[in-house]
Amino acid sequence: MRDIITIPFNGEESLILSCDNIGAIGIKAQDAVQVPYETVAYYSLRVAAMECIAAGGKPISVVLHNFCGNEPWEELLRGIKKGLIELGLKDIPITGSTESNFSLLQSAVGLIVLGRKPYGKMTDFLFSDKLKFAVIGSPLVGNEVLDQSDDIVPLSIFQEINKVNDVMIWPVGSKGILSELNQMFANEKFTQDMVITNLDILKSSGPSTCFITAYHAEQEDKLVRIAGSFFHSIQIERNK
């Protein structure tokens, strides 16, 4: 099950709602990870937008919930706009609200992406032994996101792979690769010893620094060309 809500609304399209929350990351003295607010908003947008797009939605609006104070608002907007530009999305309206009556000791941001999806568009597969799998990017969390930024799959690559026909994509979040694999298919469950890859499949991927793709064998060369060094093959061994 994807981390989104799908709401049919006119017989031809559905509304997709996806969201992300970030806490204790920012520039306040008690924040666990010290980064500019532009970076905070960029990665929050990244998570929500990837979830929306992977579910077949085209983002049409962003809603920002800011608990960091009035001053960071413009910086937060810059981070959101940076992510939208990387996705090739223009003229996306952004709205939101700031908690200005009370000051929190740690930074906090919530973000919602609204998307539009053609009614009936299919983005999920049933599991089949004929499918192949890969993780694009590497699972990173906390300060690793800053220190190992070269291992984070760019949003431009995510968007390009999303445009390949008949490919399923699934962002990886804080529960890790194995957990996401077990949400992808209604007809199959995976254990740790079934999944063979060079990545840690239990590790948090924080702000969706990587994503899983399921595809057919004849598509692999194209995906490898697009993903380059971010491509990490997964083998599923069901009889171990």
NUKOLFI-935838 format. One line per field, with one value per residue (C-alpha): residue in one letter; residue number from 1; x, y, z. Coordinates in Angstrom, 1 decimal, always signed. Last residue first. Layout:
NUKOLFI-935838
type	[A;...];
seq	[NUM;...];
px	[X;...];
py	[Y;...];
pz	[Z;...];
***
This chain:
NUKOLFI-935838
type	[K;N;R;E;I;Q;I;S;H;F;F;S;G;A;I;R;V;L;K;D;E;Q;E;A;H;Y;A;T;I;F;C;T;S;P;G;S;S;K;L;I;D;L;N;T;I;V;M;D;Q;T;F;K;E;N;A;F;M;Q;N;L;E;S;L;I;G;K;S;G;V;P;W;I;M;V;D;N;V;K;N;I;E;Q;F;I;S;L;P;V;I;D;D;S;Q;D;L;V;E;N;G;V;L;P;S;G;I;V;A;F;K;L;K;D;S;F;L;F;D;T;M;K;G;Y;P;K;R;G;L;V;I;L;G;V;A;S;Q;L;L;S;F;N;S;E;T;S;G;T;I;P;I;D;K;L;G;L;E;I;L;G;K;K;I;G;R;L;L;E;E;W;P;E;N;G;C;F;N;H;L;V;V;S;I;P;K;G;G;A;A;I;C;E;M;A;A;V;R;L;S;Y;Y;A;V;T;E;Y;P;V;Q;V;A;D;Q;A;K;I;G;I;A;G;I;N;D;C;S;L;I;L;S;E;E;G;N;F;P;I;T;I;I;D;R;M];
seq	[240;239;238;237;236;235;234;233;232;231;230;229;228;227;226;225;224;223;222;221;220;219;218;217;216;215;214;213;212;211;210;209;208;207;206;205;204;203;202;201;200;199;198;197;196;195;194;193;192;191;190;189;188;187;186;185;184;183;182;181;180;179;178;177;176;175;174;173;172;171;170;169;168;167;166;165;164;163;162;161;160;159;158;157;156;155;154;153;152;151;150;149;148;147;146;145;144;143;142;141;140;139;138;137;136;135;134;133;132;131;130;129;128;127;126;125;124;123;122;121;120;119;118;117;116;115;114;113;112;111;110;109;108;107;106;105;104;103;102;101;100;99;98;97;96;95;94;93;92;91;90;89;88;87;86;85;84;83;82;81;80;79;78;77;76;75;74;73;72;71;70;69;68;67;66;65;64;63;62;61;60;59;58;57;56;55;54;53;52;51;50;49;48;47;46;45;44;43;42;41;40;39;38;37;36;35;34;33;32;31;30;29;28;27;26;25;24;23;22;21;20;19;18;17;16;15;14;13;12;11;10;9;8;7;6;5;4;3;2;1];
px	[+16.2;+13.5;+12.3;+15.6;+14.8;+17.8;+18.2;+20.4;+21.8;+21.7;+22.9;+26.1;+24.2;+20.5;+19.4;+21.7;+20.9;+17.2;+17.6;+19.6;+17.1;+14.0;+14.1;+14.1;+10.8;+10.6;+10.2;+11.9;+12.8;+13.7;+16.6;+17.3;+13.7;+14.1;+15.5;+16.4;+16.4;+18.4;+16.9;+17.8;+21.5;+22.7;+24.8;+21.7;+20.1;+16.6;+15.2;+17.2;+15.5;+12.0;+9.6;+5.8;+3.9;+0.4;-0.5;+2.8;+4.6;+4.2;+6.6;+9.2;+8.9;+9.7;+12.7;+14.0;+13.9;+11.4;+12.4;+11.4;+12.0;+10.2;+8.4;+8.6;+6.8;+7.9;+5.4;+6.5;+9.5;+8.4;+9.0;+12.6;+13.1;+11.4;+13.6;+16.7;+15.8;+15.1;+18.7;+19.5;+21.4;+24.9;+26.7;+25.0;+27.2;+28.0;+24.8;+22.3;+24.6;+23.9;+20.5;+19.5;+20.8;+19.6;+21.4;+20.3;+18.2;+17.2;+16.7;+14.2;+13.4;+9.9;+9.5;+9.0;+5.8;+4.5;+1.3;+2.0;+1.2;+0.9;-2.4;-4.3;-8.0;-8.8;-6.1;-4.1;-3.9;-1.5;-1.6;+1.7;+1.5;+4.3;+5.0;+7.9;+9.4;+12.4;+13.2;+12.5;+9.2;+8.1;+4.4;+2.0;+3.7;+2.8;+3.2;+0.7;+0.7;+0.4;+2.5;+1.2;+3.1;+4.1;+6.7;+7.6;+10.7;+11.4;+14.6;+12.6;+10.1;+12.9;+14.4;+11.0;+10.4;+13.9;+13.3;+9.9;+11.6;+14.0;+11.1;+9.4;+12.5;+11.8;+8.2;+8.9;+10.1;+6.6;+5.9;+3.1;+3.6;+0.9;+2.1;+0.0;-0.5;+1.7;+1.1;+0.0;+0.7;+1.4;+5.1;+4.5;+2.7;+5.2;+8.1;+6.5;+6.0;+9.6;+11.3;+9.2;+10.5;+14.0;+13.9;+12.1;+14.9;+17.6;+16.2;+15.9;+19.7;+21.1;+22.0;+20.8;+19.5;+17.9;+18.3;+20.1;+17.7;+19.2;+17.2;+16.3;+14.5;+11.3;+10.4;+7.0;+6.0;+2.7;+0.9;-2.5;-3.6;-6.8;-8.4;-9.4;-12.1;-15.2;-15.0;-13.5;-11.9;-9.8;-6.5;-4.6;-0.9;+1.7;+1.4;+0.0];
py	[-20.2;-21.0;-17.5;-15.9;-12.3;-10.6;-6.8;-4.7;-1.4;+1.5;+4.9;+4.5;+5.1;+5.6;+6.4;+4.0;+1.3;+1.8;+1.5;-1.6;-3.2;-2.7;-6.0;-7.8;-6.4;-3.8;-3.3;-0.1;+0.6;+4.2;+5.9;+9.0;+9.0;+11.6;+9.0;+5.8;+3.9;+0.7;-2.8;-3.5;-2.7;-2.4;-4.9;-6.9;-10.3;-10.3;-13.7;-13.9;-10.7;-12.1;-11.1;-11.3;-11.8;-11.3;-7.8;-6.4;-3.2;-3.1;-5.9;-4.4;-1.2;-3.0;-4.7;-1.4;+0.6;+1.7;+5.4;+5.8;+4.1;+5.5;+2.9;+2.8;+0.4;+0.4;-0.2;+2.8;+4.8;+8.3;+7.5;+6.6;+10.2;+11.7;+9.7;+10.6;+14.3;+13.9;+13.0;+9.7;+10.3;+8.7;+12.0;+13.5;+11.3;+13.7;+15.7;+12.8;+10.8;+13.5;+12.0;+9.1;+7.4;+4.4;+4.4;+5.5;+3.5;+0.1;-2.6;-5.3;-7.8;-9.2;-12.6;-14.3;-12.3;-10.0;-8.1;-4.7;-1.1;+2.2;+1.8;+4.8;+4.3;+8.0;+10.2;+11.4;+15.0;+15.8;+17.5;+17.7;+18.2;+19.4;+19.5;+21.3;+21.2;+22.9;+22.4;+24.6;+25.7;+29.4;+30.2;+32.6;+32.4;+28.9;+29.5;+28.6;+27.2;+27.9;+27.0;+27.2;+25.1;+27.3;+24.9;+21.3;+19.9;+17.6;+19.6;+22.8;+21.4;+20.5;+24.0;+25.6;+23.7;+24.7;+28.4;+28.3;+27.2;+30.1;+32.5;+31.2;+31.0;+34.3;+33.6;+30.8;+27.1;+25.5;+25.8;+23.8;+24.0;+23.1;+22.3;+22.3;+20.6;+17.6;+15.0;+11.8;+8.3;+6.8;+7.2;+10.9;+11.5;+9.6;+11.3;+14.7;+14.0;+12.8;+15.5;+18.3;+17.3;+17.1;+20.6;+22.1;+21.0;+22.1;+25.6;+25.6;+25.4;+22.3;+21.2;+17.7;+17.0;+20.4;+21.8;+25.0;+25.8;+25.7;+22.9;+19.2;+18.3;+17.4;+16.7;+15.6;+14.4;+14.2;+12.8;+13.5;+12.3;+13.6;+11.3;+12.1;+11.3;+10.6;+13.9;+13.5;+10.1;+10.5;+8.7;+8.9;+8.4;+6.2;+3.4;+0.0];
pz	[+0.1;-2.4;-3.2;-4.2;-5.2;-6.8;-6.4;-8.7;-7.6;-10.1;-8.8;-10.8;-14.0;-13.5;-17.0;-18.8;-16.3;-16.8;-20.6;-20.3;-17.9;-19.9;-21.7;-18.4;-17.2;-14.4;-10.7;-9.4;-5.8;-4.6;-3.0;-0.9;+0.2;+2.9;+5.5;+3.7;+6.9;+6.9;+6.8;+3.2;+3.7;+0.1;-2.0;-3.0;-2.4;-1.0;+0.0;+3.3;+4.6;+4.1;+1.3;+1.0;-2.2;-3.7;-2.6;-3.9;-3.1;+0.7;+1.4;-0.9;+1.2;+4.4;+2.8;+1.5;+4.7;+7.4;+7.1;+3.5;+0.1;-2.9;-5.1;-8.9;-11.2;-14.9;-17.7;-19.8;-18.8;-17.6;-13.9;-14.9;-16.1;-12.9;-10.6;-12.6;-12.3;-8.6;-8.1;-6.5;-3.2;-3.3;-4.0;-0.9;+1.4;+4.2;+4.0;+3.8;+6.1;+8.8;+9.3;+7.0;+3.9;+1.8;-1.5;-5.0;-7.5;-6.0;-8.6;-9.4;-12.2;-12.9;-14.6;-11.2;-10.9;-8.3;-9.2;-10.6;-9.5;-11.4;-13.2;-14.5;-13.8;-13.4;-14.7;-11.7;-10.3;-7.4;-4.1;-2.2;+1.6;+3.8;+7.6;+9.1;+12.7;+14.2;+17.9;+21.0;+19.6;+19.6;+20.2;+18.5;+15.1;+13.9;+10.2;+7.4;+3.9;+0.2;-2.8;-6.4;-9.0;-11.9;-13.2;-12.6;-14.2;-11.2;-10.4;-10.6;-8.1;-5.7;-5.8;-5.4;-2.1;-0.8;-1.8;-0.1;+3.2;+2.9;+2.4;+5.5;+7.8;+9.6;+10.7;+13.1;+12.7;+13.0;+9.2;+7.6;+3.8;+1.2;-2.3;-5.5;-8.9;-8.6;-11.4;-9.8;-10.9;-7.5;-8.0;-8.7;-5.4;-3.4;-5.1;-4.4;-0.7;-0.1;-2.2;-0.8;+2.7;+1.3;-0.2;+2.9;+5.3;+2.8;+2.5;+6.3;+6.6;+8.3;+11.9;+12.7;+16.3;+16.6;+20.2;+19.2;+16.3;+12.8;+11.2;+11.8;+15.0;+13.1;+9.5;+8.3;+4.8;+2.8;-0.2;-1.5;-4.9;-6.5;-9.0;-12.6;-15.2;-13.1;-11.4;-7.9;-7.2;-4.0;-3.7;-0.4;-0.2;+1.5;-1.0;+0.0];
***
